[in-house]
Amino acid sequence: MTAVRYVEATRTYPGGDTPAVDSLSLDIADGELLVLVGPSGSGKSTALRMLAGLEPLDAGAVHIGDRDVTSVRPRDRDIAMVFQNYALYPQLSVAENMGFALKQHGVPKEERIARVRETARILDLEPFLERKPKQLSGGQRQRVAMGRAIVRQPAVYLMDEPLSNLDAKLRVQTRTEVVELQARLGVTTVYVTHDQVEAMTMGHRVAVLRDGLLQQCDAPSTLYHEPVNLFVAGFIGSPAMNLVEVGGERPLRIGDAELELDGAAPPALATGGGALTVGFRPEALQIGDGPLRARIRTVEDLGSEMFVHVAVEHRDDSAPLIAKLSPPFDGAPDDTVGLQIVGTTHVFGEDGARIASSRARLRASGAVSRS
């Protein structure tokens, strides 16, 4: 059983004014595939390197299993890393690359060969064991890099954006292979990516970081449907959530339409005051006879789905929104259409925290509310 724990783990780089990772507390279960995701500079790679022992901690601790490894050398932490750039030895064959760490640790030759061949079988690399890295495709090199980690049979795998050098089609294929492989091996895995689609499709849970701070760690569906704040709401989802600043007036308005929420309103919504932001997913925005008028800016036809970008006159400005539709759709740029919300709407407070979520609808300003 190998769980991982970050306990108020903090890292500030020399000369830095703010921590790259700030008081990170996170429990990762035995056998879990946890993804660290966030924009550039969010601290996700630093957090991984702290776990690997490649970055020292300025405060807090890191545990692997029942050991506090905060001061333990990287080689003694029983982890294996897969890097973005593969880090293969060009002069060695695939088999030699995969078995290099075993040789360094004095594993007998017979056992080394057996473990390399078994790992090659798992990764479909058996035909390439005698080839050099330059004779392999990008996807094959990535599998060799993964094989080099797997063959060591560590307690924890650490993967730092391992698919970012692959083209889009191969990246989709390989991430499926990684998920299947991790499930088969059952080894605790911490995976770093900047790609939120990759994070959502791979992780048992996803930890979202921003400016070194953990924003939310939950199952992908929870992040999508119940974001704790504006940052998570806007970062998770492709296309991103529609976010509209509605100010402090009551009732809430988008353009010239009033936003009506189901259920009892929390105190922050019952009275005027702080500026609020409402958010709803593109699939919750319906185009048709709704009370909110909008101008079509552009239509993206992806075959199985369509993204319709519209502009709404809102508070003396133009607010961009995106509707996700199933084809067919006959609208064209500069057409005027009506909008209606048909799904969950979130309300975020002045500090960005989510204060309400419920089904909602738009109604013409001054219209009588339906019971």
Kinemage of the C-alpha trace (Angstrom):
@kinemage 1
@onewidth
@group {chain A} dominant
@subgroup {mainchain}
@vectorlist {calphas} color= white
{ca met a 1} P 0.000 0.000 0.000
{ca thr a 2} L 1.607 3.258 -1.140
{ca ala a 3} L -0.287 6.454 -0.570
{ca val a 4} L 1.259 9.903 -1.016
{ca arg a 5} L 0.769 12.958 1.208
{ca tyr a 6} L 1.737 16.575 0.845
{ca val a 7} L 1.591 18.266 4.264
{ca glu a 8} L 1.635 22.082 4.020
{ca ala a 9} L 4.433 21.647 1.466
{ca thr a 10} L 5.979 24.956 0.386
{ca arg a 11} L 8.708 25.851 -2.088
{ca thr a 12} L 10.019 29.355 -2.797
{ca tyr a 13} L 12.750 29.661 -5.405
{ca pro a 14} L 15.828 31.731 -4.516
{ca gly a 15} L 15.155 35.373 -5.335
{ca gly a 16} L 11.418 34.777 -5.571
{ca asp a 17} L 8.937 36.935 -3.706
{ca thr a 18} L 6.103 34.423 -3.572
{ca pro a 19} L 6.111 30.628 -3.198
{ca ala a 20} L 5.996 28.550 -6.369
{ca val a 21} L 3.993 26.062 -4.276
{ca asp a 22} L 2.287 27.464 -1.208
{ca ser a 23} L 1.241 25.242 1.730
{ca leu a 24} L 0.077 22.354 -0.450
{ca ser a 25} L -1.860 19.721 1.508
{ca leu a 26} L -3.054 16.805 -0.572
{ca asp a 27} L -3.710 13.103 0.070
{ca ile a 28} L -3.294 10.689 -2.843
{ca ala a 29} L -4.693 7.207 -2.328
{ca asp a 30} L -2.869 3.966 -2.972
{ca gly a 31} L -3.311 3.011 -6.633
{ca glu a 32} L -4.827 6.362 -7.582
{ca leu a 33} L -4.037 8.253 -10.773
{ca leu a 34} L -4.063 11.878 -9.664
{ca val a 35} L -3.534 14.657 -12.201
{ca leu a 36} L -2.031 18.025 -11.301
{ca val a 37} L -3.264 20.637 -13.765
{ca gly a 38} L -3.024 24.380 -14.133
{ca pro a 39} L -1.725 27.111 -16.425
{ca ser a 40} L 1.968 27.851 -16.907
{ca gly a 41} L 3.496 28.988 -13.640
{ca ser a 42} L 0.806 27.428 -11.461
{ca gly a 43} L 3.305 25.248 -9.554
{ca lys a 44} L 2.274 21.827 -10.828
{ca ser a 45} L 5.734 20.735 -12.051
{ca thr a 46} L 7.345 22.151 -8.920
{ca ala a 47} L 4.935 20.106 -6.794
{ca leu a 48} L 5.911 16.960 -8.720
{ca arg a 49} L 9.621 17.715 -8.359
{ca met a 50} L 9.156 18.228 -4.615
{ca leu a 51} L 7.674 14.738 -4.417
{ca ala a 52} L 10.570 13.361 -6.470
{ca gly a 53} L 13.162 15.060 -4.266
{ca leu a 54} L 14.422 17.248 -7.120
{ca glu a 55} L 13.248 20.423 -5.350
{ca pro a 56} L 13.826 20.973 -1.629
{ca leu a 57} L 10.961 22.011 0.631
{ca asp a 58} L 11.154 25.321 2.481
{ca ala a 59} L 8.353 24.239 4.821
{ca gly a 60} L 6.047 21.289 5.322
{ca ala a 61} L 6.633 17.658 4.466
{ca val a 62} L 6.126 14.950 1.840
{ca his a 63} L 5.214 11.354 2.699
{ca ile a 64} L 5.390 8.268 0.489
{ca gly a 65} L 3.656 5.369 2.150
{ca asp a 66} L 4.432 5.482 5.853
{ca arg a 67} L 7.747 7.316 5.350
{ca asp a 68} L 8.474 11.019 5.657
{ca val a 69} L 10.744 11.437 2.640
{ca thr a 70} L 11.210 15.199 2.908
{ca ser a 71} L 14.968 14.810 3.458
{ca val a 72} L 15.444 11.520 1.594
{ca arg a 73} L 17.578 11.461 -1.574
{ca pro a 74} L 15.647 11.052 -4.859
{ca arg a 75} L 17.213 7.658 -5.572
{ca asp a 76} L 16.017 6.335 -2.207
{ca arg a 77} L 12.365 7.400 -2.537
{ca asp a 78} L 11.228 4.366 -4.572
{ca ile a 79} L 9.778 6.506 -7.358
{ca ala a 80} L 10.234 6.492 -11.129
{ca met a 81} L 9.777 9.531 -13.389
{ca val a 82} L 8.674 9.896 -16.991
{ca phe a 83} L 9.778 13.204 -18.491
{ca gln a 84} L 8.445 15.394 -21.282
{ca asn a 85} L 11.607 15.033 -23.388
{ca tyr a 86} L 11.895 11.214 -23.011
{ca ala a 87} L 15.532 11.524 -21.763
{ca leu a 88} L 16.654 8.392 -23.630
{ca tyr a 89} L 20.314 7.516 -24.163
{ca pro a 90} L 20.792 7.754 -27.961
{ca gln a 91} L 23.717 5.326 -28.031
{ca leu a 92} L 21.801 2.564 -26.232
{ca ser a 93} L 19.209 0.200 -27.654
{ca val a 94} L 15.623 0.152 -26.462
{ca ala a 95} L 16.364 -2.855 -24.243
{ca glu a 96} L 19.464 -1.175 -22.800
{ca asn a 97} L 17.565 2.064 -22.142
{ca met a 98} L 14.802 0.215 -20.349
{ca gly a 99} L 17.192 -1.858 -18.273
{ca phe a 100} L 19.715 0.892 -17.493
{ca ala a 101} L 18.418 1.746 -14.015
{ca leu a 102} L 18.204 -1.949 -13.109
{ca lys a 103} L 21.834 -2.396 -14.113
{ca gln a 104} L 22.840 0.623 -12.024
{ca his a 105} L 21.072 -0.913 -9.020
{ca gly a 106} L 22.885 -4.234 -9.448
{ca val a 107} L 19.909 -6.327 -10.572
{ca pro a 108} L 21.245 -9.658 -11.947
{ca lys a 109} L 21.384 -9.897 -15.730
{ca glu a 110} L 18.881 -12.739 -16.035
{ca glu a 111} L 16.281 -10.917 -13.941
{ca arg a 112} L 17.001 -7.682 -15.790
{ca ile a 113} L 16.373 -9.287 -19.184
{ca ala a 114} L 13.187 -10.961 -17.973
{ca arg a 115} L 11.762 -7.716 -16.554
{ca val a 116} L 12.641 -5.759 -19.687
{ca arg a 117} L 11.007 -8.341 -21.955
{ca glu a 118} L 7.852 -8.492 -19.826
{ca thr a 119} L 7.571 -4.696 -19.835
{ca ala a 120} L 8.194 -4.619 -23.597
{ca arg a 121} L 5.371 -7.125 -24.041
{ca ile a 122} L 2.985 -4.949 -22.022
{ca leu a 123} L 3.906 -1.871 -24.100
{ca asp a 124} L 4.048 -3.637 -27.514
{ca leu a 125} L 7.753 -2.840 -27.808
{ca glu a 126} L 9.069 -6.378 -28.340
{ca pro a 127} L 9.856 -5.858 -32.060
{ca phe a 128} L 11.942 -2.759 -31.256
{ca leu a 129} L 14.172 -3.944 -28.410
{ca glu a 130} L 17.364 -3.858 -30.520
{ca arg a 131} L 16.669 -0.502 -32.164
{ca lys a 132} L 18.171 2.827 -31.157
{ca pro a 133} L 15.906 5.757 -30.170
{ca lys a 134} L 16.540 7.599 -33.449
{ca gln a 135} L 14.936 4.673 -35.308
{ca leu a 136} L 11.648 5.068 -33.391
{ca ser a 137} L 8.619 7.314 -33.810
{ca gly a 138} L 7.709 9.840 -31.153
{ca gly a 139} L 5.025 7.569 -29.732
{ca gln a 140} L 7.416 4.612 -29.585
{ca arg a 141} L 10.049 6.720 -27.809
{ca gln a 142} L 7.453 7.766 -25.265
{ca arg a 143} L 6.553 4.136 -24.614
{ca val a 144} L 10.244 3.346 -24.107
{ca ala a 145} L 10.460 6.170 -21.566
{ca met a 146} L 7.415 4.755 -19.796
{ca gly a 147} L 8.884 1.253 -19.984
{ca arg a 148} L 12.070 2.427 -18.326
{ca ala a 149} L 9.946 3.616 -15.383
{ca ile a 150} L 7.690 0.536 -15.284
{ca val a 151} L 10.525 -1.980 -15.336
{ca arg a 152} L 11.827 -0.616 -12.044
{ca gln a 153} L 8.579 -1.620 -10.282
{ca pro a 154} L 8.563 1.465 -8.035
{ca ala a 155} L 6.042 2.418 -5.370
{ca val a 156} L 5.008 5.597 -7.219
{ca tyr a 157} L 5.137 6.792 -10.826
{ca leu a 158} L 5.662 10.491 -11.521
{ca met a 159} L 4.849 11.762 -15.016
{ca asp a 160} L 5.737 15.316 -16.059
{ca glu a 161} L 3.773 16.267 -19.213
{ca pro a 162} L 4.860 13.038 -20.937
{ca leu a 163} L 2.581 13.461 -23.970
{ca ser a 164} L 3.160 17.118 -24.827
{ca asn a 165} L 5.642 16.345 -27.629
{ca leu a 166} L 3.196 14.095 -29.496
{ca asp a 167} L 0.838 15.219 -32.233
{ca ala a 168} L -2.852 15.562 -31.388
{ca lys a 169} L -4.006 12.186 -32.739
{ca leu a 170} L -1.173 10.246 -31.108
{ca arg a 171} L -1.669 12.120 -27.839
{ca val a 172} L -5.302 10.939 -27.641
{ca gln a 173} L -4.269 7.353 -28.406
{ca thr a 174} L -1.382 7.350 -25.942
{ca arg a 175} L -3.328 8.842 -23.044
{ca thr a 176} L -5.815 5.974 -23.385
{ca glu a 177} L -2.904 3.547 -23.241
{ca val a 178} L -1.514 5.267 -20.134
{ca val a 179} L -4.883 5.017 -18.342
{ca glu a 180} L -5.265 1.329 -19.218
{ca leu a 181} L -1.685 0.589 -18.196
{ca gln a 182} L -2.009 2.394 -14.866
{ca ala a 183} L -5.222 0.499 -14.100
{ca arg a 184} L -3.522 -2.802 -14.918
{ca leu a 185} L -0.452 -2.077 -12.793
{ca gly a 186} L -2.387 -0.459 -9.936
{ca val a 187} L 0.559 1.751 -8.987
{ca thr a 188} L -0.021 5.180 -7.446
{ca thr a 189} L 0.623 7.747 -10.187
{ca val a 190} L 0.953 11.530 -10.090
{ca tyr a 191} L 0.600 13.028 -13.557
{ca val a 192} L 1.280 16.660 -14.499
{ca thr a 193} L -0.267 18.384 -17.507
{ca his a 194} L -1.284 21.878 -18.622
{ca asp a 195} L -4.006 20.373 -20.837
{ca gln a 196} L -7.297 20.328 -18.934
{ca val a 197} L -8.900 17.960 -21.468
{ca glu a 198} L -6.077 15.494 -20.827
{ca ala a 199} L -6.535 15.948 -17.087
{ca met a 200} L -10.293 15.374 -17.226
{ca thr a 201} L -10.051 12.225 -19.341
{ca met a 202} L -7.239 10.577 -17.370
{ca gly a 203} L -7.448 11.343 -13.669
{ca his a 204} L -9.384 9.506 -10.991
{ca arg a 205} L -9.171 12.932 -9.384
{ca val a 206} L -7.802 16.216 -10.680
{ca ala a 207} L -6.047 18.829 -8.544
{ca val a 208} L -6.270 22.338 -10.014
{ca leu a 209} L -3.439 24.713 -9.107
{ca arg a 210} L -3.160 28.462 -9.604
{ca asp a 211} L -0.224 30.636 -8.542
{ca gly a 212} L 1.063 27.870 -6.289
{ca leu a 213} L -2.240 27.421 -4.464
{ca leu a 214} L -4.527 24.398 -4.635
{ca gln a 215} L -7.930 25.568 -5.857
{ca gln a 216} L -9.893 22.311 -5.887
{ca cys a 217} L -9.215 18.570 -5.964
{ca asp a 218} L -12.127 16.391 -7.024
{ca ala a 219} L -13.354 13.849 -9.526
{ca pro a 220} L -13.488 15.295 -13.067
{ca ser a 221} L -17.311 15.392 -13.102
{ca thr a 222} L -17.367 17.318 -9.815
{ca leu a 223} L -14.892 19.889 -11.123
{ca tyr a 224} L -17.039 20.358 -14.206
{ca his a 225} L -20.442 20.553 -12.542
{ca glu a 226} L -19.506 22.002 -9.136
{ca pro a 227} L -16.510 24.347 -9.489
{ca val a 228} L -15.661 25.993 -6.184
{ca asn a 229} L -14.644 29.326 -7.697
{ca leu a 230} L -14.402 31.423 -10.841
{ca phe a 231} L -10.937 30.211 -11.741
{ca val a 232} L -11.890 26.520 -11.756
{ca ala a 233} L -15.128 27.329 -13.590
{ca gly a 234} L -13.259 29.144 -16.347
{ca phe a 235} L -10.295 26.768 -16.562
{ca ile a 236} L -12.118 23.428 -16.635
{ca gly a 237} L -14.199 22.703 -19.724
{ca ser a 238} L -13.692 23.084 -23.456
{ca pro a 239} L -15.144 25.400 -24.601
{ca ala a 240} L -14.900 27.285 -21.328
{ca met a 241} L -17.880 28.152 -19.156
{ca asn a 242} L -19.761 31.310 -20.144
{ca leu a 243} L -19.059 33.893 -17.434
{ca val a 244} L -20.965 37.177 -17.272
{ca glu a 245} L -20.433 39.931 -14.708
{ca val a 246} L -23.873 41.057 -13.552
{ca gly a 247} L -22.963 43.634 -10.911
{ca gly a 248} L -24.775 44.121 -7.635
{ca glu a 249} L -28.271 44.974 -8.869
{ca arg a 250} L -31.291 42.789 -8.150
{ca pro a 251} L -32.866 41.053 -9.924
{ca leu a 252} L -29.870 39.641 -11.775
{ca arg a 253} L -29.812 40.644 -15.421
{ca ile a 254} L -28.018 39.516 -18.546
{ca gly a 255} L -28.525 42.138 -21.188
{ca asp a 256} L -32.178 43.147 -21.142
{ca ala a 257} L -33.367 39.815 -19.684
{ca glu a 258} L -33.795 38.879 -16.038
{ca leu a 259} L -32.172 35.727 -14.663
{ca glu a 260} L -34.550 33.662 -12.541
{ca leu a 261} L -33.055 30.933 -10.336
{ca asp a 262} L -35.007 27.938 -9.015
{ca gly a 263} L -35.360 27.553 -5.265
{ca ala a 264} L -34.756 29.911 -2.370
{ca ala a 265} L -32.057 32.503 -2.948
{ca pro a 266} L -29.114 32.607 -0.502
{ca pro a 267} L -28.683 35.868 1.437
{ca ala a 268} L -26.053 37.146 -0.981
{ca leu a 269} L -28.650 37.015 -3.763
{ca ala a 270} L -31.677 38.146 -1.810
{ca thr a 271} L -30.282 41.638 -1.265
{ca gly a 272} L -28.237 43.948 -3.414
{ca gly a 273} L -24.608 44.685 -2.766
{ca gly a 274} L -21.408 43.053 -3.951
{ca ala a 275} L -20.717 42.503 -7.622
{ca leu a 276} L -21.602 39.010 -8.820
{ca thr a 277} L -20.714 36.841 -11.812
{ca val a 278} L -22.990 34.202 -13.295
{ca gly a 279} L -21.714 31.201 -15.202
{ca phe a 280} L -23.293 28.478 -17.344
{ca arg a 281} L -21.836 25.839 -19.632
{ca pro a 282} L -22.090 26.178 -23.437
{ca glu a 283} L -24.440 23.183 -23.571
{ca ala a 284} L -26.824 25.012 -21.202
{ca leu a 285} L -27.296 27.885 -23.669
{ca gln a 286} L -30.140 27.286 -26.126
{ca ile a 287} L -30.613 29.232 -29.358
{ca gly a 288} L -34.197 29.818 -30.487
{ca asp a 289} L -37.068 31.939 -29.214
{ca gly a 290} L -35.488 32.987 -25.920
{ca pro a 291} L -35.948 36.502 -24.471
{ca leu a 292} L -32.272 37.504 -24.741
{ca arg a 293} L -31.315 38.832 -28.164
{ca ala a 294} L -27.849 38.140 -29.529
{ca arg a 295} L -25.840 38.517 -32.730
{ca ile a 296} L -24.059 35.493 -34.178
{ca arg a 297} L -20.336 36.191 -34.521
{ca thr a 298} L -19.163 32.886 -35.984
{ca val a 299} L -20.176 29.218 -36.219
{ca glu a 300} L -17.698 26.368 -35.731
{ca asp a 301} L -18.954 23.154 -37.337
{ca leu a 302} L -17.064 20.137 -35.952
{ca gly a 303} L -19.346 17.581 -37.584
{ca ser a 304} L -20.733 15.886 -34.481
{ca glu a 305} L -21.252 19.190 -32.652
{ca met a 306} L -21.325 22.909 -33.347
{ca phe a 307} L -20.047 25.874 -31.361
{ca val a 308} L -21.998 29.057 -31.995
{ca his a 309} L -20.264 32.221 -30.810
{ca val a 310} L -22.648 35.086 -30.109
{ca ala a 311} L -22.449 38.623 -28.737
{ca val a 312} L -24.991 40.078 -26.299
{ca glu a 313} L -25.419 43.757 -25.486
{ca his a 314} L -24.809 43.822 -21.752
{ca arg a 315} L -24.222 46.751 -19.402
{ca asp a 316} L -23.136 49.153 -22.157
{ca asp a 317} L -20.748 46.594 -23.587
{ca ser a 318} L -20.733 43.430 -25.681
{ca ala a 319} L -20.556 40.136 -23.794
{ca pro a 320} L -19.305 37.083 -25.750
{ca leu a 321} L -21.102 33.761 -25.165
{ca ile a 322} L -20.750 30.278 -26.669
{ca ala a 323} L -23.552 27.780 -27.300
{ca lys a 324} L -22.755 24.108 -27.868
{ca leu a 325} L -25.335 22.557 -30.189
{ca ser a 326} L -26.002 19.336 -32.018
{ca pro a 327} L -26.294 19.779 -35.788
{ca pro a 328} L -28.006 20.874 -37.890
{ca phe a 329} L -27.979 24.617 -37.256
{ca asp a 330} L -28.825 27.069 -40.000
{ca gly a 331} L -27.744 30.339 -38.420
{ca ala a 332} L -25.029 32.464 -40.015
{ca pro a 333} L -22.772 35.308 -38.869
{ca asp a 334} L -24.633 38.592 -38.206
{ca asp a 335} L -27.986 36.817 -37.766
{ca thr a 336} L -29.979 37.903 -34.713
{ca val a 337} L -31.177 35.047 -32.513
{ca gly a 338} L -32.911 34.529 -29.172
{ca leu a 339} L -31.167 32.834 -26.227
{ca gln a 340} L -32.467 30.823 -23.301
{ca ile a 341} L -30.637 29.031 -20.472
{ca val a 342} L -31.790 25.424 -20.074
{ca gly a 343} L -29.303 24.063 -17.533
{ca thr a 344} L -27.535 24.819 -14.293
{ca thr a 345} L -26.355 28.351 -13.616
{ca his a 346} L -23.696 29.153 -11.022
{ca val a 347} L -23.395 32.435 -9.164
{ca phe a 348} L -19.989 33.597 -7.933
{ca gly a 349} L -19.409 36.234 -5.283
{ca glu a 350} L -17.161 39.255 -5.332
{ca asp a 351} L -14.245 37.142 -4.047
{ca gly a 352} L -14.770 34.564 -6.818
{ca ala a 353} L -16.203 31.825 -4.589
{ca arg a 354} L -19.321 29.994 -5.784
{ca ile a 355} L -22.298 31.007 -3.647
{ca ala a 356} L -25.187 29.359 -5.490
{ca ser a 357} L -25.969 26.779 -8.170
{ca ser a 358} L -29.394 25.931 -9.546
{ca arg a 359} L -31.378 25.515 -12.697
{ca ala a 360} L -32.230 28.903 -14.142
{ca arg a 361} L -34.104 30.588 -16.955
{ca leu a 362} L -34.113 33.938 -18.630
{ca arg a 363} L -37.325 35.959 -18.815
{ca ala a 364} L -38.163 39.244 -20.418
{ca ser a 365} L -37.540 42.161 -18.094
{ca gly a 366} L -40.702 42.912 -16.091
{ca ala a 367} L -42.410 39.610 -16.997
{ca val a 368} L -44.406 37.825 -14.316
{ca ser a 369} L -42.433 35.046 -12.666
{ca arg a 370} L -43.750 31.513 -13.272
{ca ser a 371} L -44.605 29.436 -10.225
